[in-house]
């Protein structure tokens, strides 16, 4: 995200950014900080794995949740605190983009 988000920010044709993340790791937490500090365009995000049980390996990269670190909730909360419109289903992304662009 730290390479892509500034590119979208600098692109004059990009009106909004859609971000798809997953459980495990901390990349989305880092992205939230970057968004808060450097991104002025509206961002919509979806975090996959919201119903994943703690400690279970999932996904193509074997994403794993350890305690509260890397959970979908932790990431969604951080993104919301950074001003990102977070959706709970990928089906809501289009509506959310329309909403943030109308502001």
LINUR-V334308 format. One record per backbone hydrogen bond with DSSP energy under -1.0 kcal/mol. NH is the residue of the N-H (numbers start at 1). CO is the residue of the C=O. If there is no record, write none. Layout:
BEGIN
nh=NH co=CO
nh=NH co=CO
END
This chain:
BEGIN
nh=5 co=1
nh=8 co=4
nh=9 co=5
nh=10 co=6
nh=11 co=7
nh=14 co=11
nh=17 co=42
nh=19 co=44
nh=21 co=46
nh=24 co=70
nh=30 co=26
nh=31 co=27
nh=32 co=28
nh=33 co=29
nh=34 co=30
nh=35 co=31
nh=36 co=32
nh=37 co=33
nh=38 co=34
nh=39 co=35
nh=44 co=17
nh=45 co=85
nh=46 co=19
nh=48 co=21
nh=52 co=49
nh=55 co=65
nh=56 co=53
nh=58 co=63
nh=62 co=59
nh=63 co=58
nh=66 co=69
nh=69 co=66
nh=71 co=68
nh=75 co=71
nh=76 co=72
nh=77 co=73
nh=78 co=74
nh=79 co=75
nh=80 co=76
nh=81 co=77
nh=82 co=78
nh=83 co=80
nh=84 co=79
nh=85 co=43
nh=87 co=45
nh=92 co=89
nh=93 co=90
nh=96 co=92
nh=97 co=93
nh=98 co=94
nh=99 co=95
nh=100 co=96
nh=101 co=97
nh=102 co=98
END
